[in-house]
Amino acid sequence: MVQGSVLRCTYSPEPTGSGTVDWNKAAVIFEPSNNGGLESMERVPNAGPCVDGAYYLEDEDTLSLCPAACDRVRMDEAGKLTLRIGRLIVVTSALSVWP
């Protein structure tokens, strides 16, 4: 893990098992630091229809938060973002950011 000051908005997880990432099993969950509860982000088909609280696939290997969602997540210095793809779970926070 690399120490950082803000959450990232683009993720490219390493494939496991079959050698591919099954994006149909992806879930992106944001936990704001204000105890506002867990927010499950919606997947949109591409960057065009982006809204706050959504993400899209840039290509077959890269997931990106929509710009408004990225801004909100990055502004919450103590928030936590969880990316779950099947059994692979990546948890990031402002204090421990995956490279």
C-alpha positions in Angstrom: 0.0 0.0 0.0 1.1 3.5 -0.8 0.3 6.4 1.6 -1.7 9.1 0.0 -3.9 12.1 0.7 -6.9 11.5 -1.6 -8.9 8.6 -2.9 -8.3 7.6 -6.5 -11.1 7.7 -9.1 -9.7 5.1 -11.6 -9.0 1.5 -10.8 -7.5 -1.4 -12.8 -7.6 -4.5 -10.6 -5.4 -7.4 -11.5 -7.3 -10.4 -13.0 -7.5 -13.5 -10.8 -8.4 -17.1 -11.5 -9.6 -17.1 -15.1 -7.3 -14.2 -16.1 -10.2 -11.8 -16.7 -12.1 -9.4 -14.5 -15.8 -10.1 -14.5 -17.2 -6.5 -14.4 -20.8 -7.9 -14.2 -20.0 -8.8 -10.6 -18.6 -5.4 -9.7 -19.9 -3.3 -6.9 -18.6 0.1 -5.9 -19.6 1.3 -2.4 -18.8 4.7 -0.9 -18.9 5.2 2.9 -18.8 8.9 3.7 -17.2 9.9 6.9 -20.3 11.8 8.2 -22.0 8.4 9.0 -24.5 9.0 6.2 -24.6 5.3 5.5 -23.2 3.2 2.6 -23.8 4.4 -0.9 -23.9 1.9 -3.7 -22.8 3.5 -6.9 -24.6 2.9 -10.1 -22.9 1.7 -13.3 -23.6 3.8 -16.4 -22.6 2.6 -19.9 -20.0 5.3 -20.5 -18.8 8.8 -19.5 -21.6 10.5 -21.5 -24.5 9.9 -19.0 -22.4 10.3 -15.9 -24.1 11.5 -12.7 -23.0 11.8 -9.1 -22.9 8.4 -7.5 -22.0 6.5 -10.7 -19.1 4.8 -12.4 -18.3 3.5 -15.9 -15.8 1.2 -17.6 -13.2 3.1 -19.6 -12.1 -0.1 -21.3 -12.1 -3.8 -20.4 -9.5 -3.3 -17.6 -10.3 0.1 -16.1 -13.2 1.3 -13.9 -13.6 5.1 -13.4 -15.8 7.1 -11.1 -17.9 9.7 -12.9 -16.5 13.2 -12.4 -19.1 14.4 -9.9 -18.7 11.2 -7.9 -14.9 11.5 -8.0 -15.0 15.1 -6.8 -17.3 14.1 -3.9 -15.3 11.1 -2.9 -12.0 13.0 -3.0 -13.4 15.8 -0.9 -14.2 13.4 2.0 -10.8 13.0 3.5 -11.9 10.3 5.9 -14.3 8.5 3.5 -13.8 4.9 2.4 -14.4 3.4 -1.1 -14.8 -0.3 -1.6 -14.5 -1.9 -5.0 -15.8 -5.5 -5.0 -15.5 -7.8 -8.0 -16.8 -11.2 -7.2 -14.5 -12.4 -4.3 -11.8 -9.7 -5.0 -12.2 -6.7 -2.6 -10.2 -3.6 -2.8 -10.8 -1.1 0.1 -9.3 2.3 -0.1 -9.3 5.3 2.2 -7.7 8.7 2.1 -4.9 7.4 4.4 -4.2 4.2 2.5 -4.5 4.4 -1.2 -3.7 1.5 -3.5 -1.2 2.4 -6.1 
